[in-house]
């Protein structure tokens, strides 16, 4: 059985835990709010570079975004 990890769900949960708005996280990660919105809705899969930026902005290891 294949495990599917939705990076967007993890990003949204971590953002909510840190009480950040999409605008604040997008700015910290150097991406657009539109891109972050697509990631959080799981309609776009972030590339490795974007995952690293999001992880840094959220204060977590990038691998954490891929863990269930």
Secondary structure, DSSP 4 states (H G I P E B T S, - for coil): ------HHHHHHHHHHHTT--HHHHHHHHT--HHHHHHHHTTSSPPPHHHHHHHHHHHTS-GGGGG--
